[in-house]
Every structure is written in structure tokens, then in C-alpha cells.
Amino acid sequence: GVTPDFIRLSIGLEDVNDLIDDLKQALDKI
């Protein structure tokens, strides 16, 4: 089954990807 730790990890990874995308967009604007 899917454990809460796995769900938490998945959400954390998605947050990291969002942060990376935001950084890339910010760098493109410079």
C-alpha cells in the first residue's frame, strides 16, 4: 500500500520541482 511517508515524499518532490521551475523563470527574466 501507500504509506503516509511515501505521500509526504511525493509532495515534497513536487514542491522542489515547482521551486526549480520558479527559479528558472526568474532567471529568464533577468
N, CA and C atoms as a LAMMPS dump frame, in Angstrom:
ITEM: TIMESTEP
0
ITEM: NUMBER OF ATOMS
90
ITEM: BOX BOUNDS ff ff ff
-5.0000000000000000e+02 5.0000000000000000e+02
-5.0000000000000000e+02 5.0000000000000000e+02
-5.0000000000000000e+02 5.0000000000000000e+02
ITEM: ATOMS id mol type element x y z
1 1 1 N 0.818 -1.21 0
2 1 2 C 0 0 0
3 1 3 C 0.853 1.261 0
4 2 1 N 0.178 2.391 -0.012
5 2 2 C 0.88 3.678 0.007
6 2 3 C 0.918 4.195 1.439
7 3 1 N 2.111 4.452 1.932
8 3 2 C 2.257 4.928 3.31
9 3 3 C 2.257 6.449 3.354
10 4 1 N 1.91 7.032 4.491
11 4 2 C 1.944 8.496 4.637
12 4 3 C 3.328 9.056 4.313
13 5 1 N 4.385 8.317 4.672
14 5 2 C 5.737 8.8 4.373
15 5 3 C 5.934 8.923 2.867
16 6 1 N 5.423 7.946 2.114
17 6 2 C 5.558 7.982 0.656
18 6 3 C 4.82 9.182 0.085
19 7 1 N 3.609 9.424 0.601
20 7 2 C 2.821 10.565 0.13
21 7 3 C 3.55 11.866 0.445
22 8 1 N 4.102 11.943 1.654
23 8 2 C 4.813 13.156 2.064
24 8 3 C 6.023 13.373 1.159
25 9 1 N 6.721 12.289 0.821
26 9 2 C 7.896 12.389 -0.044
27 9 3 C 7.481 12.868 -1.429
28 10 1 N 6.391 12.307 -1.95
29 10 2 C 5.919 12.693 -3.282
30 10 3 C 5.566 14.175 -3.321
31 11 1 N 4.876 14.645 -2.285
32 11 2 C 4.5 16.057 -2.228
33 11 3 C 5.755 16.916 -2.14
34 12 1 N 6.732 16.47 -1.36
35 12 2 C 7.981 17.217 -1.217
36 12 3 C 8.696 17.328 -2.553
37 13 1 N 8.721 16.233 -3.308
38 13 2 C 9.395 16.26 -4.599
39 13 3 C 8.68 17.207 -5.552
40 14 1 N 7.355 17.218 -5.515
41 14 2 C 6.607 18.128 -6.383
42 14 3 C 6.918 19.573 -6.016
43 15 1 N 7.027 19.847 -4.715
44 15 2 C 7.333 21.205 -4.278
45 15 3 C 8.704 21.617 -4.793
46 16 1 N 9.668 20.697 -4.744
47 16 2 C 11.018 21.01 -5.216
48 16 3 C 10.988 21.334 -6.703
49 17 1 N 10.26 20.54 -7.476
50 17 2 C 10.171 20.79 -8.916
51 17 3 C 9.538 22.148 -9.188
52 18 1 N 8.529 22.513 -8.414
53 18 2 C 7.883 23.815 -8.592
54 18 3 C 8.868 24.93 -8.286
55 19 1 N 9.678 24.747 -7.229
56 19 2 C 10.655 25.769 -6.864
57 19 3 C 11.689 25.918 -7.968
58 20 1 N 12.135 24.799 -8.539
59 20 2 C 13.128 24.846 -9.615
60 20 3 C 12.545 25.573 -10.823
61 21 1 N 11.295 25.276 -11.167
62 21 2 C 10.652 25.949 -12.3
63 21 3 C 10.559 27.45 -12.042
64 22 1 N 10.217 27.826 -10.812
65 22 2 C 10.113 29.246 -10.474
66 22 3 C 11.471 29.915 -10.618
67 23 1 N 12.535 29.235 -10.172
68 23 2 C 13.877 29.809 -10.273
69 23 3 C 14.263 29.984 -11.74
70 24 1 N 13.949 28.993 -12.575
71 24 2 C 14.284 29.083 -13.999
72 24 3 C 13.569 30.266 -14.637
73 25 1 N 12.29 30.45 -14.303
74 25 2 C 11.528 31.563 -14.87
75 25 3 C 12.108 32.891 -14.397
76 26 1 N 12.508 32.95 -13.134
77 26 2 C 13.075 34.184 -12.592
78 26 3 C 14.39 34.5 -13.298
79 27 1 N 15.204 33.484 -13.544
80 27 2 C 16.487 33.705 -14.212
81 27 3 C 16.266 34.152 -15.654
82 28 1 N 15.239 33.632 -16.3
83 28 2 C 14.96 34.021 -17.684
84 28 3 C 14.59 35.499 -17.776
85 29 1 N 14.022 36.049 -16.714
86 29 2 C 13.583 37.448 -16.735
87 29 3 C 14.738 38.41 -16.507
88 30 1 N 15.847 37.908 -15.992
89 30 2 C 16.981 38.799 -15.69
90 30 3 C 17.65 39.234 -16.989
